[in-house]
Structures are given as C-alpha cells and as structure tokens.
Amino acid sequence: PIIWRFFESAEVALARRYALVGSWDGWRSMVHFERSPEDGGRTLRAEVKVPAGVDVMFQVICNSDWNERLFPSTTGDEVLGPSEEGHDKNWKVLGRPSSCGP
C-alpha cells in the first residue's frame, strides 16, 4: 500500500472525491473511490480489472478535475498535488503473469 501524507488538514483532503485514471482503458474513464463506512469514510478503495501480465500506469484525480491530479514525486517516495503539473508523472504497476491455466 501507499502511505499518503497530506500537507493540508485531513478535513480538506477528505472533503474531496477521488478517482483512478489509467492506461488500462487508454486514460478514458474515471474509477471512483468508495469510502469505507467502518471508519467514517477515512479509508478509500477503488478496483480495476487488468489483464494478466500487463503493466499499467495510473494517477489519482480529485473532484473529477484533470487539473487536480495526485502523482508521484520523481523519486517515488512522495505524493504530489493536487495540481495540473502531473501530466506524464504516473505510478506504474508491473503486471504479473496469470497463475491460472489458459
């Protein structure tokens, strides 16, 4: 998991809506995060299906606005944004081969 540190109050950060966008569908659609009712909505979850063995890149979009992106720092150890500065600054997840049969 990624540990997020916000440089703003939790109240401000949690007031936003968040969505994933990524290469799995050519950056066309937003997969919105769902808030967990168990902790007052402080935990968010989103799920996308990706074919086995396919590497994917993604960003997090705030409030359905491409000018409010969260993206990794160049070293990958910090989350930057929300900002319009995130073009081509993506997280990458390496696809694993399927462990199932054909």
C-alpha positions as a printed Julia matrix, in Angstrom:
102×3 Matrix{Float64}:
   0.0     0.0     0.0
   0.95    3.63   -0.49
   1.11    5.77    2.64
  -0.33    9.21    1.95
   0.89   12.28    3.82
  -1.16   15.38    3.21
   0.22   18.87    3.67
  -3.24   20.1     4.45
  -5.83   19.23    7.05
  -7.5    15.83    6.94
 -10.81   17.7     6.75
  -9.79   19.38    3.47
  -8.32   16.18    1.99
 -11.31   14.06    2.94
 -13.79   16.59    1.55
 -12.62   15.75   -1.99
 -13.84   12.94   -4.2
 -11.09   10.74   -5.67
 -10.89    8.57   -8.78
  -8.3     6.44  -10.56
  -7.44    7.04  -14.21
  -5.0     4.89  -16.09
  -3.62    3.09  -19.07
  -5.91    0.03  -18.66
  -8.52    1.83  -20.8
  -6.4     4.49  -22.5
  -7.0     7.07  -19.74
 -10.64    7.4   -20.85
 -12.66    6.72  -17.71
 -12.51    7.53  -14.01
 -12.92    4.74  -11.48
 -14.25    6.46   -8.38
 -13.03    5.5    -4.93
 -15.63    4.26   -2.45
 -15.43    5.35    1.18
 -15.43    2.78    3.95
 -18.34    3.24    6.37
 -16.39    1.46    9.13
 -14.05    4.39    9.78
 -16.19    7.35    8.88
 -15.02    7.4     5.25
 -11.33    7.86    6.01
 -10.39    4.71    4.05
 -10.99    4.77    0.31
 -10.99    1.87   -2.14
 -11.12    1.52   -5.92
 -10.7    -1.55   -8.07
  -9.86   -2.01  -11.73
  -9.51   -5.2   -13.74
  -6.29   -5.55  -15.7
  -5.29   -8.47  -17.96
  -2.56  -10.71  -16.53
   0.97   -9.72  -17.48
   0.04   -6.16  -18.49
   1.91   -3.24  -16.89
  -0.34   -0.3   -16.04
   0.22    3.35  -15.26
  -2.17    5.49  -13.26
  -2.88    8.71  -11.41
  -5.46    9.84   -8.89
  -7.85   12.61   -9.94
  -9.57   14.85   -7.39
 -13.15   16.06   -7.86
 -13.26   14.68  -11.44
 -10.93   17.53  -12.49
  -7.82   16.74  -14.58
  -6.25   19.92  -13.16
  -6.38   18.36   -9.69
  -4.16   15.3   -10.07
  -2.2    13.42   -7.43
   1.02   11.89   -8.77
   4.36   10.53   -7.54
   7.46   12.62   -6.99
  10.39   11.87   -9.3
  11.89    9.68   -6.56
   8.56    7.94   -5.98
   8.62    8.43   -2.22
   6.09   11.27   -2.02
   2.63   12.01   -3.36
   2.41   15.42   -5.04
  -0.62   17.54   -5.84
  -3.39   18.13   -6.29
  -2.06   20.07   -9.26
  -2.25   20.39  -13.03
   1.52   19.68  -13.1
   1.03   15.9   -13.2
   0.96   15.19  -16.95
   3.09   12.07  -17.68
   4.04   11.69  -13.99
   2.46    8.34  -13.29
   2.64    5.44  -10.91
   3.44    2.17  -12.65
   2.36   -1.28  -11.52
   4.12   -4.2   -13.15
   1.74   -6.89  -14.36
   2.26  -10.43  -13.16
   1.64  -13.45  -15.34
  -1.55  -15.3   -14.58
  -1.21  -18.22  -12.18
  -4.31  -19.79  -13.7
  -4.46  -22.01  -16.74
  -5.46  -20.78  -20.22
